[in-house]
Amino acid sequence: MKITENELRRLIKRVLVESLDGTSWQSEEGSKITLRDVLDYFRSNNIMPKKFNTEKLFYKISGNKEVLNIVKKGGKESERRVKNASLEYPIIIVMRDREIKYVLDGNHRLQKAKNEGVRCVKVYVLDLDDPRTPDIFVNMF
């Protein structure tokens, strides 16, 4: 089967759109936030990714363990996701009270960066103390 370059571009765009809308978090009350919502918030507020030292971030998130809990619990599927993770996309971390709390999106990318000895990773910081942060984000995350 042959596929044209334009068909491939349309397919990639469709997969990215589905991923942005498919990754979501939902409250008990039914409120839903998608990855697209979070990225739109960063874009509309001119919040750019920062470079973080991979090891420092990794060991902060992992509690000084060599494998992130979410990866360990995910077994073979998580191992596959780590292997296939693209480091092109920034990780998103949640910060509250000036402390990094957790990775909102990008656990498998962070594990891959650590495994491969990548010195720095691109990170969006979702600062829940920032007055620009929507209340729905503050309440959900």
Disulfide bonds with the S-S distance in Angstrom:
none
